[in-house]
Amino acid sequence: MWNRFTTNVQNKGRLVCRPIPSRSWYHLPPAILSITCYIASLIILSLLNAIPAAYADESICTETTGTLIDDTYFSVFIQQEMVYRVYLPPCYDSEGTPYPVIYLMHGSNRDHTQWTERLGIHEALNRGITSGAFPPVIVVMPYGGWIANENRFEGNATWSNIFLTELMPTIETRYHTNEQRALGGISRGGFWAFNIAFRFPELFTAVGGHSPFFDPGHYPAAYNPLNLAESAPNIDRLRIALDRGADDYAWYGIDLMDEALTRRGIAHTYTVYPDGEHEDAYWAAHVMDYLAFYLADWVTPLDLPDIQHTFDTSNSVDLYLPVVAFSSRQTSIDSQRLLRVYSGLPDFDLVLNDTVANALQTHGIAIHPVTSVVDDETLLTELWNNPTHYTLLPINALSPHLRPLWVDDTPVLTSDLTHYPFIFPGTLYDPSRMTRIIFSGVTALGRFTREALMENGVDWAVSGIQDYVISADYFHTSNEVSFHPLCPNADHPVMGGLCAMDEHFSLFEQLDVDVMELSGNHNNDYGFEAYIRTLRLYQQAEIATIGGGETLHQARQPLIIEHHNNRIGLLACNWSGPDFALATDSQPGAAYCDLNWLQEIIPTLAEQTDVLIVTVQYAEY
């Protein structure tokens, strides 16, 4: 490999459950009897739904707003009139196709009006449904009152029992619903949503918690969502979403839920927005995202176009990529989603700048009116403030503050672009000149990493990324420690405690590492001889090195890669020391980030290369 371098998503009958004087039910508690009867009704109703509905003449809906209704039901269990607010979609039809239902609960010091008056969810629903982005849906917002703030979990007089055996049957008798339900809530309401959904996952398709309040020791384990996440059966059938703002005081319990679901291998999403506290302003800012999550399973599949470009996509083209803020947890986007945008359909997470919106329209792409279009200068801030948002940018407009998304879990630039939508005749991108370099960041085969390697072996360690990294033209990593034959022991005084074992060097060879950066803090921990010996190991394996060397002069040498008619420069240095880790005229180590040297060499290298990449070993946080 050294030769690659020159230098270095019907109707139904109504059933009523009544007590049956049968000994088979005798020993069941009334609450369990009610829930069991209700679940049995739902199973029968789902069978009835399999009978084809009579043909109904469905006209086009011209209404643009839904209807908000406040109504009541009587709770036998607490002998109290209970209030709820319901949203009915535009052109609600009580005899046509039945509607799915979202049940949304309020926070502890709020009521059934929170989701509408404080968060504006009805306006978001109107916008989404009339634009075609959301399917018509019924949304129920119950008032839990005092009972929802009580930690009652057993017997009849509990909020979960009232919700399941009194509210839900009332809603699904009064309104034209089908068997599809989602459940969510804010803060205390989020707690109840997970408490109910995790105990009765067969009743719901999705559950969401928006700053949900979870506490590991505050509730009995049989009813605590954190414990249910560890052991409740069948919760993997649910789509699960969690979110909070970075400054939310309830972060600890939400993090625990994320960790519990992750340990169990339960698929879920957890979004931490960079701004936002435990308050209405935060939830209002993300209500459209919440609806998109709940409604994802109920969006009617569209017959989207099969892209057939009439030009040769293997030559120079103008290529636009889906891009997010570098801090976003998104990694991939579904190709069907991009096809919706390409077809002029709405995507509420898409944000375009003026330049790109105009360019796409010039290429014949109809930008849906709901698409957010911002000034070029505002786009970056918009993406960083909203990590679920994405944009489309020409390939030459990418920056380190942004990160291109994969499509269907595959990098766009390694795919056949014949069926990719956002590619047009032009000159911005020439596939024949592409050079792919993967930067893994810093590694150190010491401490717990070394112990894991000793226990599981090198083959195990490389298996997670091997196929990915060897697909690149060049693979760069930064190793912070030197190899020593006696590691983790030593036969001489050491300057630091980190080293790597010789038998683990093959990890770099199996990963086909091309460039090893030596700007790390610990390469001299086991002494200068270990450093120089490790340099020889890299040379023997034909691994180029940057950012470190036997002397300061060698450590400062750039690496120039010539590939596909490209000249790419790599330069590295250490910003933070310590002193014994830095190279001098007579001591091996890392090149210190001397500003005078950088101010001189960077402009020079920039003139000599097409792309210059400077990497820095900076302070650790």
ZIQUI-V101498 format. One line per field, one symbol per residue. ss: DSSP state (H for helix, E for strand, C for the rest). burial: b if it has 9 or more other ideal C-beta (glycine too) atoms within 8 Angstrom, else e. Layout:
ss->???
burial->???
This chain:
ss->CHHHECCCCCCCCCCCCCCCCCHHHCCCCHHHHHHHHHHHHHHHHHHHCCCCCCCCCCCCCCCCCCEEEEEEEEECCCCEEEEEEEEECCCCCCCCCCEEEEEEECCCCCCCCHHHHHCCHHHHHHHHHHHCCCCCEEEEEECCHHHHCCCCCCCCCCHHHHHHHHHHHHHHHHCCEEEEEEEEEECHHHHHHHHHHHHCHHHCCEEEEECCCCCCCCCCCCCCHHHHHHHCCCHHHCEEEEEEECCCCCHHHHHHHHHHHHHHCCCCEEEEECCCCCCHHHHHHCHHHHHHHHHHHHCCCCCCCCCCCCCCCCCCEEEEEEEEECCCCCCEECHHHHHHHHCCCCCCCEEEEHHHHHHHHHCCCCCCCCCEEECHHHHHHHHHHCCCCEEEEEHHHCCCCEEECEECCECHHHCCHHHCCCEEECCCECHHHCCCEEEEEEECCCHHHHHHHHHHCHHHHHHCCHHHHCCCCEEEEEECCCEECCCCCCCCCCCCCCCEEHHHCHHHHHCCCCEEECCCCCCCCCCHHHHHHHHHHHHHCCCEEECEECCHHHHCCCEEEEECCEEEEEEEEECCCCHHHECCCCCCEECECCHHHHHHHHHHHHHHCCEEEEEEECCCC
burial->eeebbeebebebeeeebeeeeeeebeeeeebebbbbbbbbbbebbbebbeeeeeeeeeeeeeeeebebeeeebebebeeeebbbbbbbbbebeeeeebbbbbbbbbbbebebbbbbebbbbbebbbbbbbbebbbbbbbbbbbbbebbeeebbeeebbbbbbbbbbbbbbbbeebbbbbbbbbbbbbbbbbbbbbbbbbbbebbebbbbbbbbbbeeeeeeebbbbbbbbebeebeebbbbbbbbbebebeebbebbbebbbeeebebebbbbbebbbeeebbbebbbbbbbbbbbbbbeeeeeeebeeeeebebebbbbbbbbbeebebebbeeebbbbbbbebbbbbbbbbbebbebbbeeebebbebbebbeeebbbebbbebbbbbbbbbbeebeeebebbbbeebebeebebeebbbbeeeebbebeebbbbbebebbbbbeebbebbeeeebeebbeebbeebbebebbbbbbbbbbbeebeebeeebebebbbbbebbebbbbbbbbbbbbbbbbbbbbbeebbbbbbebbeebebbbbbbbebbebbbbbbbbebeebbbbbbbbbbbeeeebbbeeebbbbbbbeeeebeebbeebbeebeebbbbbbeeee
